[in-house]
Amino acid sequence: MLEARSLAFAYPGASPVFRDLSLEVAPWERVALEAPSGAGKTTLCRVLAGYLSPQRGEVLVDGEPLPKRGAWAVQLVSQHPELAFDPRLRLGDSLAEAGEVAPALLQALDADPAWLERRPAALSAGELQRLCVARALTARPRYLVADEISTMLDAVTQARVWHVILDWCAREQTGLVFVTHSDALRARIATRVVEL
């Protein structure tokens, strides 16, 4: 179980983004976060994945806090893939941090293996996003957090990427927390919608 217990978070000098927010996600669930723009969906995604620390409360996986380093049980795919990679490293080196990427996974995502020899600036946002998904799944997470991951993808690639993610989640019993502005996508994917 992924649990957020009584979370509170505020950026320095600003009003709290949320106070006393609690959420539970089971491994078989696909939970959509719904709220108006600016209401804290991206911030919550980053807290759930351990990229931000709450001022109060905690995030637990099976009763244990997220580790401070390493490829942990909650993986985030963000809406800004260009910020997800070290610009100095070849993409293959960045992906290797999560483990050995299966060629079949790259093929399923329509990701060219030659991209792994390049640096991030040489790829488009859509190409980088497919590698972000590959890296997150290679880490074999218990939970995947997907924050507006398909806005920079064309319709065919969106369908392909979501097909890969949903197949993976079903096969591996990986819980999914996601944010999308597409009502159709939310209705098709979510087993539950949580309004913030």
C-alpha positions as CSV (number, residue, x, y, z in Angstrom):
1,M,0.0,0.0,0.0
2,L,1.2,3.5,-0.9
3,E,0.1,5.8,1.9
4,A,0.3,9.6,2.3
5,R,-0.5,10.5,5.9
6,S,-1.6,14.0,6.9
7,L,0.7,15.7,4.4
8,A,1.4,19.4,4.6
9,F,3.5,21.3,2.1
10,A,4.3,24.9,1.4
11,Y,7.0,26.5,-0.8
12,P,9.1,29.2,1.0
13,G,7.2,32.4,1.6
14,A,4.0,31.0,0.1
15,S,0.7,29.8,1.4
16,P,0.4,26.0,2.0
17,V,-0.2,24.0,-1.2
18,F,-2.1,21.5,0.9
19,R,-2.7,20.8,4.6
20,D,-3.5,17.5,6.2
21,L,-3.8,15.6,2.9
22,S,-4.1,11.8,3.2
23,L,-4.2,9.2,0.4
24,E,-4.0,5.5,0.0
25,V,-3.3,3.6,-3.2
26,A,-3.4,-0.2,-3.5
27,P,-1.0,-2.0,-5.9
28,W,-3.8,-2.8,-8.3
29,E,-5.3,0.7,-8.5
30,R,-5.0,3.4,-11.1
31,V,-5.8,6.6,-9.3
32,A,-6.3,9.9,-11.1
33,L,-5.7,13.1,-9.2
34,E,-8.1,15.8,-10.2
35,A,-8.0,19.5,-9.3
36,P,-7.9,22.9,-11.0
37,S,-4.6,24.1,-12.4
38,G,-2.4,25.4,-9.6
39,A,-4.1,23.3,-6.9
40,G,-1.0,21.2,-6.1
41,K,-1.2,18.1,-8.3
42,T,2.4,18.3,-9.5
43,T,3.6,19.1,-6.0
44,L,1.8,16.1,-4.6
45,C,3.3,13.9,-7.3
46,R,6.7,15.0,-6.3
47,V,6.1,14.5,-2.6
48,L,4.7,11.0,-3.3
49,A,7.9,10.1,-5.2
50,G,10.3,11.5,-2.6
51,Y,11.5,14.5,-4.7
52,L,10.0,16.9,-2.1
53,S,9.8,16.5,1.6
54,P,6.6,17.5,3.3
55,Q,6.7,19.9,6.3
56,R,4.4,17.6,8.1
57,G,3.2,14.0,7.6
58,E,4.9,11.1,5.8
59,V,4.8,8.9,2.7
60,L,5.0,5.1,3.3
61,V,5.2,2.0,1.1
62,D,4.0,-1.1,2.9
63,G,4.5,0.8,6.2
64,E,8.1,1.8,5.5
65,P,9.3,5.4,4.6
66,L,10.9,6.0,1.2
67,P,14.6,5.5,1.2
68,K,16.9,8.5,0.8
69,R,18.8,7.2,-2.1
70,G,18.7,4.5,-4.8
71,A,16.0,3.3,-7.2
72,W,13.1,3.3,-4.7
73,A,9.6,1.8,-4.9
74,V,7.9,4.9,-6.2
75,Q,9.0,6.2,-9.6
76,L,8.0,9.6,-11.0
77,V,7.6,10.4,-14.7
78,S,7.1,14.2,-14.9
79,Q,5.6,16.5,-17.5
80,H,9.1,18.0,-18.2
81,P,11.3,15.2,-19.6
82,E,14.0,17.8,-20.6
83,L,14.7,18.3,-16.8
84,A,14.8,14.7,-16.0
85,F,18.3,13.9,-17.3
86,D,21.8,15.2,-16.6
87,P,22.7,17.2,-19.7
88,R,26.3,16.1,-19.4
89,L,25.6,12.3,-19.5
90,R,24.8,10.1,-22.4
91,L,21.2,8.9,-22.1
92,G,22.3,5.3,-21.9
93,D,24.3,6.1,-18.7
94,S,21.3,7.8,-17.2
95,L,19.0,4.9,-17.9
96,A,21.6,2.5,-16.5
97,E,21.2,4.0,-13.1
98,A,17.9,2.2,-12.9
99,G,19.2,-1.1,-14.1
100,E,19.6,-2.8,-17.5
101,V,16.9,-1.6,-19.9
102,A,15.3,-4.4,-21.8
103,P,15.5,-4.0,-25.6
104,A,11.9,-5.2,-25.8
105,L,10.8,-2.3,-23.6
106,L,12.5,0.2,-25.8
107,Q,10.9,-1.4,-28.8
108,A,7.5,-1.3,-27.2
109,L,7.9,2.4,-26.6
110,D,9.2,3.0,-30.1
111,A,12.5,4.3,-28.7
112,D,15.5,3.9,-30.9
113,P,18.4,2.2,-29.1
114,A,20.7,4.7,-30.9
115,W,19.2,7.5,-28.7
116,L,21.1,6.0,-25.8
117,E,24.4,7.1,-27.3
118,R,23.3,10.7,-27.4
119,R,22.9,13.5,-24.8
120,P,19.5,14.9,-23.9
121,A,19.8,18.1,-26.0
122,A,20.0,15.9,-29.1
123,L,16.5,14.5,-28.6
124,S,13.0,16.0,-28.7
125,A,10.8,16.2,-25.6
126,G,8.7,13.3,-26.9
127,E,11.7,11.1,-27.4
128,L,13.0,12.0,-24.0
129,Q,9.6,11.2,-22.4
130,R,9.7,7.7,-23.9
131,L,13.1,7.2,-22.3
132,C,11.8,8.6,-19.0
133,V,9.1,5.9,-19.0
134,A,11.7,3.2,-19.9
135,R,13.9,4.3,-17.0
136,A,11.0,4.4,-14.5
137,L,9.8,0.9,-15.4
138,T,13.3,-0.5,-15.5
139,A,13.6,0.4,-11.8
140,R,10.6,-2.0,-11.2
141,P,8.6,0.3,-9.0
142,R,5.8,-0.8,-6.8
143,Y,4.1,2.5,-7.7
144,L,4.4,4.7,-10.7
145,V,3.5,8.4,-10.5
146,A,2.7,9.9,-14.0
147,D,2.3,13.7,-14.1
148,E,0.9,14.9,-17.4
149,I,3.3,12.6,-19.2
150,S,1.7,12.6,-22.7
151,T,1.1,16.3,-23.4
152,M,4.2,16.5,-25.7
153,L,3.3,13.3,-27.6
154,D,1.3,12.8,-30.7
155,A,-1.9,10.8,-30.5
156,V,-0.3,7.6,-31.8
157,T,2.6,7.8,-29.5
158,Q,0.4,8.6,-26.5
159,A,-1.6,5.5,-27.2
160,R,1.5,3.4,-27.4
161,V,3.1,4.8,-24.2
162,W,-0.1,4.3,-22.2
163,H,-0.6,0.8,-23.6
164,V,3.0,-0.1,-22.4
165,I,2.4,1.5,-18.9
166,L,-1.0,-0.2,-18.4
167,D,0.2,-3.6,-19.5
168,W,3.2,-3.2,-17.2
169,C,1.0,-2.2,-14.2
170,A,-1.4,-5.1,-14.8
171,R,1.4,-7.7,-15.2
172,E,3.6,-6.5,-12.3
173,Q,0.8,-5.4,-9.9
174,T,2.2,-1.8,-10.0
175,G,-0.1,0.9,-8.6
176,L,-0.5,4.0,-10.7
177,V,-1.1,7.6,-9.7
178,F,-1.6,9.9,-12.6
179,V,-2.5,13.4,-13.6
180,T,-4.1,14.3,-16.9
181,H,-6.2,17.2,-18.4
182,S,-7.8,14.7,-20.8
183,D,-11.3,13.7,-19.5
184,A,-11.4,10.9,-22.0
185,L,-8.0,9.5,-20.9
186,R,-9.0,9.8,-17.2
187,A,-12.3,8.0,-17.8
188,R,-10.6,5.2,-19.7
189,I,-7.7,4.5,-17.3
190,A,-8.7,5.4,-13.8
191,T,-10.2,2.9,-11.4
192,R,-10.7,5.8,-9.0
193,V,-10.6,9.6,-9.1
194,V,-9.4,11.6,-6.1
195,E,-10.3,15.3,-6.0
196,L,-7.8,17.4,-4.2
